[in-house]
Amino acid sequence: MTEPDSFPEIPPLCVADDATFWPWKSSPAIGAWHKRDGTVVVLPLVGMADWGLGHPLDAEETVLMHVLRDACRLVAADRKPLVVPPLRFAFGADPSCAFAVDPPTAHALIAEVAASVAAAGFRKIVILNSSPWSEELCNAAARDLRVSRGLHLFHIHLSALDLDFHPVRSRSRRRVQTLLTALSGTEPADEKAREAPAAQWADESVTPLAGPAVPLPEARTEGAAILASAAGRLEGLISDIWERAPLAAKLTPP
């Protein structure tokens, strides 16, 4: 289990594992990288939104990058992934989203970063996504990049790690809020009922989480367990993807 001191008073601006964060490698180090066929490159995709949890707009990045950092530390030394900087401008379908882009722009951004990764000789890429609104987009981008560039694409969503931001389907909103409280060291702001926005996404408008939040002292303890559980599951998925054989050949677009 992650120790309580994993939650500093002032969170770092860059949450990453020293051994696996690509920007902290030199060009010669990347050029001499071994086992390129097996190396998993993780492309984090995070949105910014008010999810009704009483925490800042960068809640998705806060959760995803901490889970990813701890998962990378758990991966065996001979199977370490490489992690690129998070893509912060994601598709947003709800009025609560901030700095959102439309689907074609989000798709193109993922494709451009994947092409850069491929140019460095890596072909096994995981899109690690935090936003419920981007799940279908990631599925489409992974398929398209597999066909157009012959890349070995995978996609993992935080919702599959029992950390789901979705305002309606989620059964883990309290867990997400508690983890955010632990990671930020700040209890959530009081959320008041909001006037229902114009319908833009079926009946899935974001509403404040009902009921009292977990206080900070308890959140630190509960958050450590939540983080450890999610990181362990993600480590298992990254290790499984490492073992997947490289693609035999590039598909030819129809």
BADRENKOL-515749 format. One record per atom (N, C-alpha, C): x, z, y; residue in one letter. Coordinates in steps of 0.05 Angstrom, whole numbers, plus 5000, padded with zeros to 4 digits. Each point is the difference from the previous one (the first is absolute). Example, Ala and Ser with C-alpha at 12.3 -4.5 7.8 and 13.67 -1.06 7.14 Angstrom:
<pts>
526451564886a498250005024a501850005024a499349865021s501650015024s498550145022s
</pts>
This chain:
<pts>
501750004976m498350005024m501850005025m499149865021t501549995024t500050275013t502350095010e500350265013e498650005027e499050235009p498650025025p501649905024p502750024998d501649925023d500149695003d498549864983s499849715003s498249935024s498750205011f498249965023f501350135025f501849855014p501450115023p498250055023p500950175019e498450055024e499649745016e502149845002i499849745014i500649784980i498049854991p500449794980p502049795011p501649894983p501949795009p498649755008p501249855019l498849755009l500049794978l502050014983c500249804978c500050164973c497949974986v499750134974v500949814978v502350054989a501149814979a502050154983a500549894977d502050104982d502749865006d502150155005d502549895008d501049794980d499650044975a501249834979a498549744997a497649975010t498449774994t498949855024t500550105025f498949875023f501849775009f498949754998w501649765005w501450005027w498750075022p501349995026p502550175002p500250204983w502450175001w502249904982w499749764990k502149874984k501449795017k502649964995s501549795014s499449734987s500649785015s499649744988s501849954976s502650095001p501649974975p498950154977p498850245005a498850154978a497749864987a498349885017i497849844989i501049754986i502049885011g501249764988g501250054973g500950244996a501350074974a498150154981a497450005007w498150154985w499949904971w500050194981h499949934972h497150014990h499649874977k497350004987k497849915018k500549775014r497949905018r497449934986r500349904975d497649934985d498250234995d501250244996g498450234993g499250175024g501649985022t499550175023t497349955012t498650225005v497349995012v500450045030v498949825016v500050035029v497250085008v499850235014v497450105008v499549935030v497749875004l499149925027l497650185008l500550215016p497850175007p498249875022p497450024996l498149895020l498250225009l500150065025v498450235010v498449915025v497650105001g498349955024g500050255018g498849975023m499650235018m497150015006m498950254997a497150035003a499350305003a497850055012d498850275000d498250024976d500950154980w498650014975w498150244999w499550135023g498250235000g501150244987g502650034999l501350234987l501350195020l499849945026g501150185020g502949975003g501349794990h502849965002h500649735015h502549965009p500649775017p499549734986p500349795016l499449734990l502049904979l502450124999d502049914981d499850154973d497650104994a499650174976a500849844975a499349754999e500649844976e503049994995e501549945021e502949984997e501250274993e499050225012t501050264993t499750064971t497749954989v499550054971v501649814983v499849755005l501349804982l503050034999l501350035023m502950015001m501150264988m498650225002h500950244986h499749984970h497749894991v499749964971v502149814990v500549785014l502049814991l502850125000l500750155021r502650125001r500550184976r498050174994d500450194977d499949854974d498549794997a500049844976a502749874995a501249895021c502649884998c502250204991c499750245009r501950214991r499750074971r497649954989l499550074972l500949774981l500149765010v500749774983v502950034990v500449934975a502750034988a502049845016a502550094999a502149885017a500449704994a499649924975d500549724993d497649825005d497850115012r497649855005r499050035028r501750085018k499250055028k498949745012k497850025015p499049775015p501449975027p499349805014l500849965028l497450015016l500050135023v497650035016v500549875027v498249825008v500249875026v498450175020v500449975026p498550155020p497049954998p498450195005p497149964998p498949805020p498149834991l498649825017l497750155012l500050035026r498150185014r497649855011r500149745001f497849855012f498449874977f497950144992a498549924976a497249925008a498649884981f497249935004f498450255004f498249995019g498250225005g497149905003g498250114984a497249904999a498150185014a500950235010d498250205011d500750055029d498050075017p500650075028p502050235003p500350174980s501950225001s502949914997s500549754992c502749904997c501349955026c502750035001a501549955024a502249804994a500649835020f502249804998f499749824975f497549944993a499549844976a500449705006a500549854979v500249715002v498049884981v499549745003d498049874983d501349934973d498349934980p501149954973p502249794999p499749765013p502149804999p502750105010p499950165022t502550115012t501250204981t498450184989a501150204981a501149864975a498749804990h500949854977h502749875006h500249875024a502449865008a502450205003a499450245010l502150205004l501250084973l498250064981i500950074973i501749774988i499149765003a501449774989a502749965013a500350055026e502549975013e502150214991e499150244997v501850214990v500849954971v498149924984a500549934972a502049774998a499849815018a501949775000a502850105007a500250195018s502650115008s501250154976s498450154986v501050144976v501049804979v498449794996a500849794981a502549865008a500449965026a502549875009a502550164994a499650274997a502350174993a500450014970a498349864984g500449984972g498350184983g498150145012f498250184985f497349874996f498850034977r497649854994r497750194990r500650254996k498050194990k499250185023k497649965010i499150145025i497450154994i499850245010v497650164999v498950045028v497649915005i498650075025i498750274996i500950205015l499050274998l498250045024l497450014996n498150005021n498550265003n499650085025s498550255006s497149975008s499449765011s497349975012s498049894981s497650124998p497949884984p499249735009p500249945026w499249755011w501949774992w502450074991s502049794994s500249954970s498550134983e500349974971e499649724990e497849885009e499449734991e502049805011e500950055025l502049835012l502650014984l500850234992c502550034984c499849854973c497650024988n499649864975n500449705004n498849895022a500249725006a502949925007a501350165016a502849945007a501850004976a499750194982a501650014976a499649754983a497549924997r499449754984r501349765014r499649975026d501049765014d503049984999d501450235003l502950005000l501149944972l498550094980r500749934972r499949704996r498049875010v499649724996v501949845018v500250075025s501449835019s503050044999s500950234993r502950065001r501250094973r498350044980g501050084974g501050295000g499150165019l500850285001l498350174980l501250214991h498750184981h498750225017h497549975006l498650185019l498350204985l500050255011f498350214990f498750135025f497850144997h498950145022h498950274990h500750215015i499250274994i498650115025i497750134996h498650125023h500050304998h500150135024l499950305000l497550104986l497949855001s497550084988s500450044970s501849854988a500550034971a501750254994a501150125020l501650254997l498450245008l497349975001d498250225007d500450095029d500749815017l500350055029l498549775014l497450025000d498349785009d498950065028d500649835020f499050045027f497149895003f499049864981h497449875003h497950205008h498349945020p498150195010p497650054983p499549824980v497650024984v500750054971v501649834988r500550024971r501950234993r501750095020s502150194994s498950264990s501450114980r499550274990r502450185006r501849905017s502450155005s500650035030s498049975017r500450025029r501150275008r499050214987r501050275006r502950034991r500849884978r502750014991r501849865021r499149775009v501549855020v500350175026v497950125009q500150165024q501950244996q499850134977t501750234994t503049925000t500649774987l502749915000l501049945028l498449875016l500749945028l500650265015l498450204996t500450265013t502750114992t500749994975a502550104990a502449845011a499749745000l502249835009l500550025030l497950025015s500250015029s500550285011s499350214984g500350275009g497950075021g497949845001t497950045020t497249994987t498450195006e497350004990e498449785013e498149884986p498449775012p498450095024p499749825019a498350055023a497150004992a498550155015d497150014994d498849735004d498549914980e498749745001e497150045004e498949875020k497150015006k498749754990k497450034995a498449774991a500349775020a500349764990r500349775017r497549835000r499649865022e497849815001e500749774981e498149924984a500549794980a500749745015a502349874993p500749755012p498449774990p500149785013a498649764991a501049934972a498249924983a500849944972a501949774999a502450054989q501949784997q501149994972q499550214984w501250014973w497950134982w497849874996a497850104983a499350285009a499850194981d499250275007d502450204999d502449905005e502450154996e501250115025e498550055021s501050115025s501450264995s502250055015v501650244997v498550235014v499650224986t498850245012t501850234995t499950215017p501750234996p499550134973p502150114989l499850144975l498550275004l497950044984a498450245004a501350244987a499450235012g501050254988g502650085013g500850264997p502450105012p502549894987p502049955016a502649904989a501550234988a501949944982v501750204988v502050095021v500250275005p501950105020p502949934993p501749995020l502849924997l501550154978l499950274999p501550144979p499249904972p497449984995e499149914973e500649714996e499949845022a500549724998a502849944992a501950165009r502849964992r500450034970r498650194988t500250044971t498649784985t497549955008e498449794987e501249735005e501049955024g501249745006g502549944984g501650204994a502349964983a499249904972a497950114989a499049924974a498849725001a498549945021i498849735004i502249795002i502150065016l502249815004l501549964974l500550214986a501549974975a498549844979a497450044999s498349854981s500149705006s499549935026a499949725008a502849874996a502150145008a502749894997a500749954971a499250194983g500649964971g498649764989g497549955008r498549774990r501349745010r500850005026l501249765011l502749954987l501550214994e502649964987e499649874973e497950084985g499549884974g499349705003g498549935020l499349725004l502449835008l501750115018i502449855007i501849964976i500350204984s501749984976s498849804980s497450004997d498749804982d500549725010d499849965026i500449735012i502949924996i501850185002w502949934996w500449884972w498550114980e500349914973e498749734994e498349905018r498749744996r502149785000r499949824981a501949784999a499649825024a502149885011p499749815022p498349764992p498749885020l498449774995l501749774988l498949864981a501549794987a500449765018a498149935016a500249755016a498150025024a500649855020k498349995024k497649824994k497650105008l497749844997l499949785021l498849784993t499849775019t497250015012t499750025026p497450015012p498449764993p497350024997p498449774992p499949815023p
</pts>
